[in-house]
Amino acid sequence: MNAIRSVVRGIGSYLPEKVVTNAELSRRLDTSDEWIVQRTGICQRHVAADGQATSALARIAAERALADAGLGADAIDLIVLATATPDQTFPATAATVQAELGIVRGAAFDLQAVCSGFVFALATADAHLRTGMFKRALVIGAETFSRILDWEDRTTCVLFGDGAGAMVIEAVPADEAGARGVVTTHLRSDGRHRFKLYVDGGPSSTQTVGHLRMEGREVFRHAVGMITDVIEDAFAATGESAESIDWFVPHQANRRIIDASAQKLNIAPEKVVTTVDRHGNTSAASIPLALDVARKDGRIKDGDLVLLEAMGGGFTWASALVRW
């Protein structure tokens, strides 16, 4: 049986229209644009409109990814949607997106790994495609973190925003795919750190949605080491290196974490894709948002080797190498 590679066919993203700048936040919080930019690199974030659910953002991103791939929704038989802010406790937000796209076959389910969600979802979809169970997948990261923020807590509300990104991947025989496709993925979790970044509510604990809580210094302290860990695993598994990759697309959480990680790994600054300044931390949506920007502006080209990484609540952390 011929081996299968999961090849990227299209990418798309969506940011809500409403923009909240640092200056706007500084008018109602004890903070300033200078303080936020210096510590995070964030200048603004997008916030979903009233009544605009996570599924609405995800659907638009998915439609744009399908258009980029030149495919209709009927070509998709798997949707893996990474989100920590689903429309409802159940059904899965992926099922809502599936219905709104008019897809009536295959499977659709959510995956929850917080900020690492997109890489976890990509690894999951890749594994399903390589078994031959499905042919084409929509991998989506979508969040409305504005709904779980305490807007009086300046240490967290300035960091996060809403958005969605989607990727279409297709199962292709390895002899046709060549070097293209998902090369390797590496996933990690350590639940001992779960209360360093968490939401203080849930159906079975408080029967409420709750608010995001974070020990910022602890998250920063662990982030660079964890990110380095899974990237070194990716390099060891493939023989690639900081020199051989074309682009580094990290989770867009904090500019200081991005810069420190790239420096520790000896990744040249000009290879790093950074979009955190324009949309803040959009959790599972941040990597596909950054990928879409870099693909559309011509940086990421066919044949390029792209390194993805993320770290999020749980703690979870993950990496992926993808040949475009």
N, C-alpha and C positions, 0 to 999 in steps of 0.2 A: 504494500500500500504506500502510495506517495505521501511524503510528509507535507503538512500544511503550514503556510505562513499567513499571519493576519496582517494584511496590507492596508495602509491608510488610503481611503478614497476621497474623503472630504472633511472639512472642518468649518465650524460656524459658532457664532456667539451672540449674546444679547445682553445689554445693560439697560435697566429701566431709565426712563427719561429724566426723572427727578435727580438732581445733583445736590449734595450737601457738602459745602466747602468747609475747610478748617475755620475760616473767618466766621461763618455762620454758627458753628459750634462754640466758638470762643465768646459769642455774645450771650450765651446762656450757661456756660460752664466755666470753671476756673482753669482755663487753658488758653493757648494761643497757637496761631499758625506756626510760629517759629518753634515752639516746644514740640508740637506734633511732628513737623517735618524733620527736626533734628534727631528725634528718637525713633522714627518709623519710616520716614521717606514718603508718607502719605500726604497728598494735597487735597484730595476730595474722595467722596464715595457716592455710589448710586443707591437710591432707596426705592423699593417697589411702591407703586401707587396703592391706594386703598382698594381692596378687593382683588389685587393682582397677586395670585398665588404662585408658589414655586413652579407648579405645572405649566403656568402661562409663560414664564420665562424659559423653561425647558423646551416647550413646544417651538417657540420662535427660534431658539438656537438650533434645534433639531432640523427644522425646515431649512435653515440657512446651510447647515452641513450637508443635507441632502441635495440642495441646489448646487453646492460646490462640487459634490460628487457626480452630479448629472444623473441622479437616480430619483425615482418616485418612492413614496413611502411604502408602496407594495413590495419593494425589493428587500425590505427589512424583515427579518424573522426573529430578532432578539433585541431587547432594550434592557440595558443595565444602567440604572440611574443612581448616581451617588448624591445623597443629600442628608443633612442633619436637620433639615427644616421641611418635612413633608407637608403636603396639604392637609392630611388627616392621619390619625393613628393607623388606620387602614381604610380602604385598600392602598396598595403601593401607589405612589405618585407616578411611577413608570406606567402603571395600568391606565391612568388618566391620560397621559401623553400618548400612549398607544391608541386609545380610543379617539382622541382628538386628531390624530394623524390619519385615522381611518384604517389602521392595521388590524386585521382580524385573524392573524395566524401567528404561530410562534409563541414566545414567552416574553414577559416584561416583569421586572422586579427591581426593588430598591436595594441599595447597599449603603451601610452606615459605617464610615471610618473617618468621619469629620473631614479635616483638611486634607487627609491622605486619600479621601474617597475616590477621586478620579483615577489615581494610579491603581488603587485596589479594583476599581470597576474595569479598567483597561485589562488588568491581569486576568480578571474573571471572564470577561468576554473573550479574550484571546484563548484561554483554556477551553472554553466551550466550542469555539470555532475550530480549534485544532483537532478536536475529537470527531469532527464531521457532523455534529449534532445540528449546527446552524450554519448558514451561508454568509449572512451579512448582519452586522450589529450596529446599533446606535449606542455609543458610550457617552453618557451625559453627566455633567456635574452642574447642579443647580441649587441655589440657596436664596432664602429670604431671611438672612440673619438679623435684619432690622426688627423682626418680630420677636426675637428672644433677647434683645439687648436691654439693659437697664440704662436708659438715656440720661440718668443722673450720675452714672459712674463714669467719670472721665478717663479712667484707666482702661476701660474696655470699649465704650461706645465710639471712641474716635478711630478704632482700629478696623472695624468691619463694615462691609457693604453687601449689596445684593447683586446677583448676576447669574448667568448661565453660559455654559459652553458645551459643545457636542462634537463628537468625532464619528465618522462612518468608517468601520473597518470591514474587510471582506476576506473570506477564506480563499486562498489561492494556492495551488500546488507549488511546492518549493522550487521545482525546476522552472516554473514560469515566473515566480516572484523574484528569483535571484536573491540579492542581498536585502531587498526591501522588506519592510514589515516590522512587527514587534520582535526584537532580538532577544531580550531577556527582561524579566521582572523580578523584583525582590521585595517581599512584604514582611513587616515586623509589627509586633504589638507587645506592650508591657503594661498590664492593668494595675500594677502597683502605683502607677503615677496618675491614675484616673481622676483624682480630685485636685490636680494641679491645673486642669483645664476641663471644665464640665458645665452642665446646666443643672441648676438646683431644683428641677421639677421633672415630672414624668407621670404617665398614666398609673403605674403600679406603686409609686412612692408617695406623690403628693396630689395626684389627680389634677395637676395644673401643668401648664407649659413650662413655667420657670424662666429664669434669666441666666445668661452666660456669666460664669465666674472664672477668674484666671489668676494664678500666681505668676505674674509676668516675668519676674526675675528667674524663677525656677524653669519656666518654659524656655526662656532664652538660654539658660545654662545647659539644658539638655539638647537643645535643637541642633547645634552645629555638630556635636559628636554623633548624634543619631543619623543625621543626614549623611555625614561622611561614611558611616558604617555601611549603609546600603549602597552607596555609590561605589565604594571600594569592592563590595561584593559583585556589582555589575561589571566592573572592570576585570576582576579576577575570573569571572565566568566567561568572558568574551575575548580577553586579551586586548581590549581597547584601553584608552588612557585619556587623561585630560588633554593631551596633545592631539589625539585622533578624533575626538568629537568635534562636530561643527558648531553645535549650539547647546547651551545649558539653559533649560527652562524650568526654574524652580517654582515651588509654591510661593505665591506672592503674599507673604505675611508681614514682612518687616524688612526694610532695605538693609539694615545692619546685619540681620541673620543671613540674607542673600550674599552680601559682600564678604562676610566672615567665612561662609561655607566655600565660596569660590576661591578665596585666598588660601584656605587650608588645603584645598584639593589641587591648587596650582592651575586653576582654570583661568585663562586670560579674560580680563574684564570685557573685552570686545566680543566675547562669545556668550555673554550672559544677557538673557532677555528679561527686562524688568518693566513691569507695568503697574506695580503696586501704587505708584504715585497717583494714578488716575482713577483707580477703583477700590483701593484698600484691600483688605483681606476678605475675599469672597469664598473662603473655605474650599469646598470641592469644585467650585467653578473657576478658581483662579488659574490653574494650569491650562485648561482649554481656552480661556480668555486670552492668555498670553500667547499661546500657540497660534491662535487665529490672527492676532495682531502681527506676529512675526512672519506668518505665511502670507498674509495679505500685503504687507509692505515690501515683500520680496526678499526678506532675509533668509527664511527657510525655503530651500529649493529642493526639487526632486533629487534624491540620492543623498541628501544630507543626513548625517547621524546626529540624532537629537537625544539629549539626556534629560530625563524628567525626574524630579524628586519632590517629596512632600513630607511634612510632619504635622500631626494633629492630636487632638484630644484622645485620651485612652491610656497611655500614649500610643499612637500608631505612627509608623513611618515607612516610606516605600520609595523605590526607584524603578525606572524603566528606561531601556535603550530602544529607540525606534529609528529605523532607517526609512526616511520619507520616500 
